[in-house]
Amino acid sequence: MKNFIAPMERLVNQLSKLPGVGKKTAQRYAYHIINSDSIFARELSESIIDAKTNIHYCTRCGNFTDKELCDVCAAPDRQSIICVVKEPKDVSAMEKVKDFNGTYHVLHGVINPLENKGPNDLNIKSLLTRLNKEKTSEVIIATNPDVEGEATAIYLANIIKPLGIKVSRIAQGISMGSELEYQDAVTLSHALENRVRMD
């Protein structure tokens, strides 16, 4: 005999595909959804479809947006500093640092030979296009402080420095192997403030 009826099993299976959600958590979520009123279930499913349908990449920086440009790129008062990050979720983390008033560029990954991910698989070409078109005073590389993040930072520094643009790396107040999205605003603020030039 099956543990669940077919619709419940399908729901549990889908929920368990979410990152950090195991079978037990997926079952708890599934029971909550089933026990909730139909309005909640409908709004949940509609919000998922709406997000999937309307969210895409910003044409300038690669962050998530529902318009042509994300809110950061559309803001007229941002400084001519570009902070390069791995994923869109890292933009949200960096935006917690209230004293950073530059823009971002999202790579959508890092150089990782084990996953067959090289520079051509990242959003680097559009970064170089931006640097050639825009008056950029500095590029801050804020990839995660792990082996792949460091390799990506060194690669980027080597191709940006010949353009005559200052390149810096966020300070290592962030422990090796950790991810930006889990850092608090104070730690990120210090990391930005104490960034080091990549010579």
N, C-alpha and C positions, 0 to 999 in steps of 0.2 A: 504494500500500500504506500502511496506517495505521502510525503510529509505535508504537501500543500495541494490545494486544488489548482488547476492549470493557470487561471488568471493571476492568482497570488504568486505562484512559482515564477511566472514570467516577470512580474513586478519586482520580486526579490532579486532575480537574476540581473535585471537591468540596473537596479540600485547598487548592487554589489560591484558593478563595473566602475563606479565612481572612485576616485583616488582616496585612500584612507578608510574606505567603507568595506568592512568584512561582511560575511554572511549574517552574523548575529545583529550587527548594526542595520544591515539592509532589511532584515526581518522586522526590527523595531520600527524603522521608517515606514515599511509597508503596512504594518498594523495601524500605525498612526494615520496614514493616508486613508485606509479603508474605514477606520472608525470616525474620521472627520466627516463633516457635512459635504454634500456634493459641490457646494460653492467653492470650498477650499480646493478640492481636487481639480475642478475646472480652471480656477485661477492659477494653480500651480502648473498645470499642463499648458495653459495659454501663455504663461510667462516664459516657459522653456521654449516654446515654438517661436514666440515673439523675439526673444533674445537670439536664438539661432538664425532666424530669418533676417533680422535687421542689424545685427552687429557685424562689422567687418573691420579691415585694417585702415587706419589713417593713411591717406595717400602720401603724406610727408614723412611721418616718423615710424609708421608700422604699429602704433598702439591701437587698442580697440576703440571703436567709435560707432555711432549710428548716423554720423554725418560724413561729409567728405574729409574734413579735418577734425581731429580730436580737440577737446576744449583747451588743452595746453597749446597746441599749435595755432589755434584760432585766437588766442589771447594776444593783444597787440603790445603788451608791456613786458614780454619775456626778454631776458638778456640773450646775448649772442654766444651762449655756452651750451654745448650739447652733452648730455649725460647718456652714455651708451649702456643699455641694460640687456639682459638675456631675454626676458619675457614681459608681456604686458602687466602681469601682476607685480613686477618689480617697479613699474612706474607708480602704481598705487602706494607701494612701500616708500619710495623716495619722496612722494608728494606729502608724506607725513612730516618731512623736514621743511618747516615753514620758511626758513631763510634761503632755500634754493629757489631761484627765480629764472632758471634757464629752461631749455627744452630737452626733449629726449629723443633717442633713436633705439628702436627695439630690434634686436638681432634675430629673435625667434630661434634661439638655440646657441650653442657654443661649439667650437671645434672639438670633435670627439672621434678619434680614429676607430675606437672600439665599436662605435655605432655607425661607422662609415659616413661621418658628418664632417665635411671639410669647409673651407671658406666659401666655396661657391654655393653651398647649401644654406648659407646665412644671408641676412638682409644687409649685406655690406656694400653692394654696388650702389644702392640708393643713398647710403651714407656718403660715399665718395661724390655722388652727384650733388648732394646737399652742400658738401664742403666746397665744391667748385663754384656753386651758385650763390651761396649765402656767405655773409661776412661773419665767420665764426672765429671768436677770439680764443676758445679753448675747447678741447674735447676731454671730458672726464669719463674714464672707463670704469664702470661699476658692475662688472660681471662678478659672479660669486667667487669668494676666495678659496677655490679648489683647483685641482690640477688643470681641468678643462678651462675654467675661467681664467686662470693665469696664462695658459697657452694662447687663448683668444685675445687677451689684453696685449700680450707681447706682439702677436701678429698685427693687431690693429695699430699699435704704436709705430711699428716699422713701416706701415704704408701711409700713415697720416703725417708723421714728422717731416718727410720730404716736402710736404705742401706748405711748410713754414707755420704750422698751427701748433700751439702749445698743447701737449698731451700729458694728462695726469691720471693717476690711479687712486681710487679711494683708499684711505689709510687702512691698515690692518688691525684696527680696533675690533673689527669683525673677525671672529675666530675662523681659522682654516676649516673648510668643509661645510660651513654653515650657509644658509640661504638668506638673501636680502629680505624676502617677504616676512620672515620671522623676527627681524630686528626691530627694536623699539626706536622711536623718533630721536631720542637723545644719542643713542649709539650711532645712528645714521648721520646725524648732524655733526658729531665729532669726526666721523670718518670722512665726510665731505670737507670739513674745515681743515683737517690735517692731511688732505690728499697730497701725494708726492708726484713730482714731475717725472715723467718717464723719459730719461735721456739715453 
